[in-house]
Structure formats: structure tokens, C-alpha cells
């Protein structure tokens, strides 16, 4: 029996936990505000010169510590890029560029070290400052240098903020369960099929190209989990001409697929001729020769009998179905799971 609820509760993609990254202005405002509040805790009963030295020292140390901690939290949040599963490393490379990510993270590491050193150096000066003016001037100088460092990484912070947003949207894949990848042109019914055989609830509309990104659903047969991946339209053209979403689909096929369900629309109401659909199947078959595949015909309730017979004659094994009415869906799932990992629906 197939169970769809809660099958993906424990799964998380490696970039899901990235926290919000502040801009350079937000970082400085946060650090200097915290420093000012902390300095107000210094006792006003102390002799004025001692009080000022302590206040200025506290402001430098607190601001420096706050900035270093914020920068280090960004570095610690990011998973080790070289240790990522190949799928997620290449997805990250596709979406933001792994080398660019490393370069910008390196800039933050430099800034954290530099700010820490500036704070340490100037806090020593304020402690031994000869008078109120010298202590205040040292703090202003420290703030100036710290601000300069943070402003230098403004572009790096902006890049990482944008990257975080993109990486957090990557789909959650499990690399240790059997995976069915649904392929075929847009509007052939891939989203509807995924909805029928897994927990995924994609937005399904009658207009072409409604599925804009990879969608993942999960299911369970007894104690064995499986996942179903819905790909965007893999158009019949060279890889170099594909957009990022299409590249994601190819990566899903390459790294995940234990079985590819190729969905045909013999009614051609998807907007693509059977010739184009068959060319697409041929391209995928050639690119992934070692991956098991099944061919399924959707919208059998709309297709002409002659069109259905032609497809049956082309393939030794083909599965008719209607994802809309659920007719034939179980047969497709059973065949795909059998090829993916000898899983029997029972």
C-alpha cells in the first residue's frame, strides 16, 4: 500500500537552514547600537577619565565582537561546499556558481579577522589613553577603520544575500531513497501525475509551461520510501542553450533517477507534436542510456485510437493512463518502482 503523508518529514536540503544576511549598513548600525547600549552600563560613579576610557574601550570591543560574530555566523551557516553531495554541489554551481560563492565567503572571513584585529589594537589604546580626548579619538578612529572594512565587503554581502535566497529555494532531495523522475514536454500532465503518486501538491493549470521549477513529492510502500521528481520541460535543443531551470532538471536525471517515467501526450493538446515528443524521448534515452525508463501515454481519454495504436507499435512496453481520472496510474507507479528498486506495491 502506498502512503503519501509525512514521507518527507525528516528530509532537508543542505541550504535550508541559512539565516538572513545583513547588508553592510545594517551590520554597522547593529554593532554600533549594541556597543552604545553596552557602554551605558559603565558606572557613572567612577572618576570621569576612567569612566570615559572604559566606555570607549567597551564600545570598541562590543562593536568588534558583534561584527565578528555576525560574519562568522554566515561562514558557519554555509555547508562545506567541497563536501556536498554531487547533486547539490552542481545545483549550487548552476544557480550561483561555487567558485564565486567561495570567493565571497573568503572576503567575509578576511573582514572578520581584520575587524577583530582592529578592535583588539584600539581597545588597548583606549585603556592606556592619556586623557579623555585621546580615548575618544582612538574610539572614533577604530570605528572609522572598522566601517571602512565592512563597506569594502558591501558587494560581497549583497552577493551572498542574493545567493542565500536562491539556494534556499532548491528542492529537497533524498539521496538514499529510490527516485522516479517524470520527464516530457510541458503540459503533458507531469504535475498531475506527480500529484497522484506522491505527496507533492503542485499548482496545475491548463496553460502551457505552468511548472516553473523542479517539484519533488514523496511516498512510502511499507517501510520503503521513494521520491518523485517533476522536471520542467526538457526542450529538444543542445544543453548549452538550456536555461537554469532546465539544467536543474538534467542534474536531477543524472544524479537521482533510478527510473525515468517519460510521459507522452498522444492527443497533442499539450501543444507539441508527437514527432517533437518522440525526439525529446530519443535525446533523453541517448543522454542517460544506463537509467531504466518506462514510457507512459497520458490523456488517453482525449487521444484518437489511431494515435494510441501508433505509439503502442513503437514501444514493446507502454503504459496508458489518465492522470486526471487516475485510470492506469497505479500500473505506471508499479512498473516504475519495480524498475527502480524491485519494489512491489502488493
N, C-alpha and C positions, 0 to 999 in steps of 0.2 A: 504494500500500500504506500502511495506517495504522500508524504506530509510536507506541507509548504511553510507553515508558520514557524518562526523562531529559528529557522535553519541557519541563518547568518548572524545570529546574535553576537557571537564571540569574534567575528571577523572584523579586522580593521586594516586599512591600508596604511603604509608607514608614514605618510604625511598628514594623517588625520588629526594629530594632536598639536600641530604647530600653533603657537599663540600669536596674538596680534603683535605686529612690529610697529613701533612708534617712529614717526618722522624725526628728523634732526631737531626741529623746533620743539616738538613735543617732548623729546628726551631732555633737552636743556631746561625747558620750563619745569618738567617734573623734578629733575635733580636739584635745581636751584631753589625751588619752592620747598622741597623736603629739607634742604640744608638750612634755609632761613628758619623754618619751624624748629629744627633741632637746636639751632644756636640760641633760640629764645629760652631754652631750658637752662642755660648757664646762669648761675646765681648772680643777681644784681647786687648782692651784698659784698662781693669781692672788691678789692681796690680797682679803680677804673682801668688802669693799664693792664692788669692781669685779666680782668673781665674781657676786655677787647681782644687781647691775644687769644684767649680761649674761644671766644665767639668766632673769630676769623679762622682759627685752626679747625674748629668744629664744622664750619661752613665748607671749607676746602675738603676735609676728609669725608664728610657726608655726601657732598656732591660727587666726588670722585668715586666713592663706593657705590652710590646709586647708579651711576652711568656704567661702571664696570659690570655690575650685576645684571643690568638690563641687556647689555651687549653679550655677555656670556650666556644669558638665558636663550638668546636667539641661536647661538652656536650649539648649545646643548640640546635644544629642541630638535634641531635638524638631524635626521638619522645619518649614520655614516654612509656616505654616498657609494664608496667602494664596496661596502658590504651588503648593499641592497640586492634582492633577488633580480636576476637579469631583466625580467619583465618591467619592474618598477624603475630600474636604472635607465632603461631605454625609453620608457614613458616620460620620465623626468627630462631626459635629453631632448625628446621630441617637443615637450611643452615649453621648457625654459632654457635648456642647454646645461649639461652637467658641469662643463668647464667654466662657464660663466657663473654658475652657482658657486663653485669652489672659489673663484676669484673674488667675488663679492663677499663671501663669508670670510675670506682671508683679510679683506680690508677691515672688517669688524674686529677680527682678532688683533690686528695691528692697533686699532683705535683703543681697544680695551687695555692693552699693555701700556700704550702711550699715556692715556689718561691716568692710569694707576701710578705710573712713574711721576707724572706732573704733580698729582695730588700729594704723593709721598714727599717729594722735594720741597714743595711750597709749604706744606704743613710744618716741616722742620724750621723753615724760615720764620713763620709766624710765631712759633713757640719761643724763639730767641730774639724776636724783633726788638729793636731799641726804640721803644715808644709806640704810641697809638697809630701815628701816621704810617710808620714803616710796616706795621702789622696789616693795616687796611690796604696799603698799596700792594703788599705781597698777595693778599687775597684777590684783589682786582686783577692783578697780573695773572694769577693762577686761573681765574675764571676766563680771562681773555684767551689764554693758551688752550684751555680745555674746550672752549667754544669753537676755536679755530679747528681743532682736531675733529670735533663732531660735525662741523659744517663740511669738512673735507669728505666725509663719508655720506653726505646727504644723498648723492646719487645711488650709492650702494644700498642704502636703506630703502630708497624708493623702489629699486630693482627687486630687493628681497620681499618687500611688502606685496608687490605685484606677483612675484613668483609664489609666495605663500598662498595667495588667493587661487592661483591656477593649480598648484599641486594639491591643495586641499580638496579640489573637485575631482581628482582622479578616482575612478571607480574602485571599489573594494573587491579584490580577487583573492581567493584562497589558492595557494599553490600546491596544496596537498589533498585535493579532492578531484574527482572526475569532472571534467568540464566539457559541456556541449556548446559549440559556437554556431549560432544561427547566421547564415550568410545569404546574400541575394540582394537584388536591387531594392531600392526604397519603394515602399508602398506595396510590396508583395505580401505583406502580412507578418513580418518578422516580430514586430512588437506584440501583435495579438497572440502569436504562438508562444512567445516567452511568458506572457501573462497567463496562458493556460497551463503551462507545465512547470511554473516556478512561483516564487513569492514576489517577483517584480511586478510593479504596477505602473507601467509607462503610460504617458499620455498618448492616446491613439486617436487620430483624426483621419478624415477621408482625403485630405490634401497630400500631394507628394512631398517627400522629404520632411516628414514630421519628426522623425527620430534624429536628433541633432548630435547625440553623443552616445558612447558605449553605455549600455544598460546591463546590469547584472542581476539575476534572480537566483534564488537558492531553493533546493528541495531536499527531501530525505526519503530514502527507501529503507525501511527498517532502521538499522543503525548507520547506514552508509549515506553520507552527504554527497550531493552533486551541485554544480552550479551551471547556469545557462547564461551565455553572453550574447546579447543582441548587438550586432555591428551596424554602423552606418552603411550607406550604400557604397559597396566596393566597386567603383566605376571601372569600366573596361578601358583603361589607359595606363601608361607607364607609371611606375612607382614615383618617379621624380615629379610627376605632375599632381600627385595627390596632396590634399590639404592635411592639416594636423589631425583632424578627427579621423580621417581615413587611415592615416598612419597608425593611430591608436588601434584601429580595427585589425590591421595587419599584424601588429605586435600581439594582439590578443590571440589571433590564429596561431602565430608562430610559437608562442610560449605556453599557451594554455590548452589548446584544443586536443582533447582525447578523441573527439569525434566532431566532424563538421556536418551540420544539417543544412543542406543547400535547398533553399526554398524557391520554387518556380511558380509563376502565375500564368497558367495557360490561357486565362481569359484576356490577358494583356491589358486589363483595366488599370494596372499599375503605371501604364504609360510607356512601357518598354516592350519591344517586340520579342518574340521567342528567340529569334536569332541573336539579339543582344544578350538576352539572359543566358543562353547556352554558351556564348562566347565568354561571358563572365565566369561561368562554371569551369570552362576549359582553362582559363587563366589561373583560377584558384587551385584546380586539380594539378596543374603543372608546377605551381609555386610550392605546394605542400603535398608532394607525392607520397609521403610516408604517413600522413594523417588519415585515419579511417573517415569515410564520408557516406552519408545517405542522401538520396535525392527525394524530395517531397514536393507534391503538387498541391498548392493551396487554391482556394476559391473554386473547388470542383463544382459547386452549385451554380457558378456563373459561366463556366467554360463550355465550349462546344464539345460534343462527344468525339468528333474527329481530331480535335486538338489534343484531347486526353490520350487517344489511341496512338497518336504520333509519338508522344513522349514515352509512353509505355514501350513502344517499339525500339526506342533509342537506348534505354537502360534495362539491364537484366533484372533490376530490383528498384521499384519506385513506389512511394507511399502517397496515395491520395488523401487529402484531408480538407476540412473547412475549419479554420481557426475560429471563425465567427460562431459556428454552431457546435464546435467541439467534435464533430464527426472525424474519425480517423486519427485524432490527436494522440490517444493512448498508444496506438500502433507505432507512431513516429517516435514517441518517447521510449517505448520498449526497445525498438530497434537501435536507437542511438545509444542508450545506456548499455545494451548488450555489446555493442562495438567498442564503447568507451572503456568498459571495465568488467564485462561479463556480469552486469547487474541485472537481476531478474525481478520484474515488478511483482511477480507472484499472482 
